[in-house]
């Protein structure tokens, strides 16, 4: 069975730029980016959590987007690649491991109804002060806010931001 690459110029998203369709999205997105960028949680940890969330919802757009963000931030290829198998990977600090475990507890289908255990919360408090832990919860909330746009609207992965919401094939 041979694999055929998809011609990204022929692929389209399901709808056009959501910020053009719903202009208020820009204000909400800016506020969320400001909130998670408050410095309480390392930007690399924010990126790792966002990447893991994209993997958990099996969305190529989000995984490509957050992989690129981590690369531009200087995170090693080994660490980026190992996010999907972080539990046995040697590349993560204890604080990063707790953050990845938290996003899984919130978003993984197998964890539905279980939530964040008292044990996980206690371990998180060993690595994050109250402001950082609240920020980390908002990091998960931020990516969760954008997941429906990615799953329903299907923006194009690996293209420029100007082209990711394209409803007609590229010229």
HELIX and SHEET records of a PDB file:
HELIX    1   1 UNK A   18  UNK A   21  1                                   4    
HELIX    2   2 UNK A   24  UNK A   36  1                                  13    
HELIX    3   3 UNK A   43  UNK A   56  1                                  14    
HELIX    4   4 UNK A   60  UNK A   72  1                                  13    
HELIX    5   5 UNK A   77  UNK A   82  1                                   6    
HELIX    6   6 UNK A   83  UNK A   88  5                                   6    
HELIX    7   7 UNK A   94  UNK A  107  1                                  14    
HELIX    8   8 UNK A  109  UNK A  111  5                                   3    
HELIX    9   9 UNK A  118  UNK A  127  1                                  10    
HELIX   10  10 UNK A  130  UNK A  148  1                                  19    
HELIX   11  11 UNK A  149  UNK A  153  3                                   5    
END                                                                             
